[in-house]
Amino acid sequence: MIEGRPPTGDDLVVMLAALANPLRLRIVARLAAGRDYVSHLAREIGVSRPLLHLHLQRLEAAGLIVGTLELSEDGKAMRYYEVTDFDLHLTAAALAEAAKTLTRSDPEKGPAPKEDS
């Protein structure tokens, strides 16, 4: 669920696309254990910070994680990420309901063309 409501078809497509990548799945799994800052998370997962940032942006855009900027004791800005309170239950019935709300055939290509009557 997203903010107390089931995800729309479009929400679900974005969320599942974000989770379809093994690295992003590992990031969510790691953050499920508790919030973490970018540099430490990159070391824990074994990827570069720029690559991690790309994946974090995709997860944040999907509403699966949220980032906050905080100052450390020595004054350095540090971005912390944590998992949002999302709850996905995928059943055939849930997918059928979500499919009724789809507005785009492909999220990367924009709105679906209008059907002729």
N, C-alpha and C positions, 0 to 999 in steps of 0.2 A: 504494500500500500504506500501511497505517496500522500503525506499530509492528511491521513484519515480517509482517503478515497482510493478505489482501485485505479491502477494506471490505465490511461487511455491506450488505444492501439499504437498511436504514435510514440507515447512515452515508453511503452513496452519494447517497441522496435529499437529505440535509442538505448535503452537499458541493456537489452540482450546483446546488441551489437558491441556495446562497451565491455560486457563480460565475456564475449566470445574470444578475446585475446588471452592467451595463457599468462602473459606478464601482468596484465591488468587484473586477472583473477587472483594472482599471487599478491598483488598490491592490496586488494580488498581483504584478502585473508590475513595479511600481516596487520593491516589497520584494524581489523576486527578485534585484535588483541589489545588495542589501545592506540591513542593518537601518537603521531611521530612527526619529526621534522624532516625536511627533504634530504639533507645531507646524510643523516643517520639511516633513513629509509633506503636511500640509494646504496649505501654500503651493505645493509642487511640483505637486500635483494640481489645485489651484485651487478648493478647497471650504472651508467653515467647519469649525472644529474640532468643534463639536457634531455636525454631519452626518458628519464623518469618524469620530467615536467610535461612532456607530450602526453604521456599516458595518464598522468594526474589530471590534466586539463580535460581529457575525454571522459574520465570517470566523474569529474565535477560537473561537466555539462550534462551528463546523464542523471545527475541528482543522487549519485551513489556515495559520494564523499563530499566533504566541505573543507575548505582551507581557510586558515586565519593567520594574519600576520601579527607577530608578537616580538617584543624586544627582550633580548637576553640580559642577564645581569651586567655584562660588559658592554651593552648598548648596541649589539648587532641585531639586525632585523632577521627573524627566523620565521619561515612559513611552516605552520603545523597543519597536518591533515588528519581527519578522522572520518569514520564511516557515519553516514546519515542513518536515521531510523527508518530504513526502507524494509518492506516485508513483502516478498514475492511468493505467491503460491501458484504454481503453474499447473493447471488442470485443463482438460479439453474444454470444459464449460467456460473457464475463465478466459481462455484464448479466443473462444467463439464470441464472447461478449466484447473483448478488446478489439477484435477484428471489425466489429460493427462500427467502431469509432474511428477507424483509419481514415485519414484525410490525404495521405501521400502514399503513392505506390512504392517510392524509393526515397527515403529521407535525404539522400545525397543529391537528388535531382529536383527537389521541390515538389509543388502540388501535383496531384494526379490530374490528368486531363478529364474534362467533363464528358460524361457518357451521353450519346444521342438517345432520345426517347423513342 
